[in-house]
């Protein structure tokens, strides 16, 4: 664990232009730097790096953040890995907090398992390349399959000869533990024989390139012998969260912004050797949610390549709905009968393969519609079932806009009214929501932590109780017009946004005269009004800031950039990357410095106090409007006593409003 103080030292040292510059060619434009965005294809630069605020923002795809965010998005690092990378770059030695004995034991076990698997890889490769049996049986097999030695070594292919305990004896001679061999599945559980025998071997790597497991393909033609056997699941290998070839393919996937998914190990290897490197396989399992999430970390675009026989079609349809649930853009490409991706690329080559995929890859809805229409051509009942099946697939897409587009396309293809399909879609979604709610209701309640949190936690769900407005009697609530919703003002209440901007951007800055931080000043001034924010997101941020201060924790904009809530992170980037900047030309070229204030980034004292006055004015105006509604209601009801009381309150509110307006230099026009 890295101490928070050292994390802050790393963040303070990191320069966004240095970090991004290692991956993107940047050119100076004014005070900022620009380049082609590494997260989406573009010809005109819209990727902006702001050294003054130490952030990046793409105005094309809207990605943005600090140096840590860039490394997490571009290099797919974890938060801790990004901090370590930056610490190494800037020569900062991290003194990580000592781990518990249990944590150390887990780390040591994982390291030991990787070491044993690395031994297994060397053993299998030695048997392949350095023994007569390996050369004549296994190496000749790989060469017949069209593989070059460079490719064989890249993917860690090997050979396990048909000998009872050759690997066990080799392991004992080199000091490896028999218990660890059992653990990773390199020998039988009684320790008497090798697990893989008479098989060509495929090493399965994790994302760091370490060998996590093995798969062995039999060299026997007997039908009773399983074609493939795999290592068991361990602390370092979970089959449904592993994609074969992802370590070799990850850079190409990001470069092409597309992942090709195939069924078999040889499909991956053959395509990779032919220059089609952005390809992975599901490691001999049906496609799983965990595997799709791995793909989603690298690209939003998935192309499924399967055999054109019945089994291949079935496999493609099985994985389709899961992929749609992960909000992936899915295309499907089936190969002609008698061909799979491996055989096709071996016969026709990589260029022909690319041309075939471009010509035959179909959007999922077109693929599924054409496939199933053929089966239901003269059967109206089956056709209705087909339509429900396709709408069911569309219902799995999380993005409502994409759902709408696909629904319209489906209506055209199926010659069915869009309103009919929309009704069916809504029924399916509502049913799905009910099932989730029922499932959640059956689960035992989980206590929520209302305190501050660090990156990785969820929003606190409990909000501390706030005092009610003492000016108003509790017996009569404010009248609300029938059907009037609570106002959602993400873009509207600029006064609220400005207060949150000051907290995020300057919260840890110290005010010279008051000798408190900006956050302490703001929250002490409006602490009783935190429940009066109209925008729920702004309210959550303000309450979270208050909780952090009460617990003795400080924060700056890095905290909010790395926030687990995507809404908070996105808001922070938008605040920090607003397109208006003070031009240095005023002073540098025309010798005309600012007359009445400091430079914008140093003017947070005046900015904050003006923001607070505007915020208070907004809230007092709202209270005035609400109290006028009370006066009107009391008048209509003939309640003279209440009306007089509310009119006195109104006088106090108007006096307060005028005082705030005068301090802020605001002119108020009578209504």
Helices and strands as residue ranges (DSSP letters): H 4-13, H 16-21, E 27-29, E 32-35, E 47-50, E 55-58, E 64-65, H 67-74, H 79-89, H 101-130, H 132-133, I 134-139, H 140-144, H 149-154, E 157-160, H 166-173, H 178-184, E 199-205, E 211-218, E 228-230, G 239-241, H 246-256, E 259-262, H 265-273, E 279-281, H 289-296, E 301-306, H 310-325, E 329-334, H 341-348, H 350-360, E 362-363, H 364-375, H 380-395, H 400-414, H 418-442, H 494-506, H 518-526, G 527-532, H 536-550, H 557-561, H 566-576, H 585-588, G 600-602, H 604-637, H 640-664
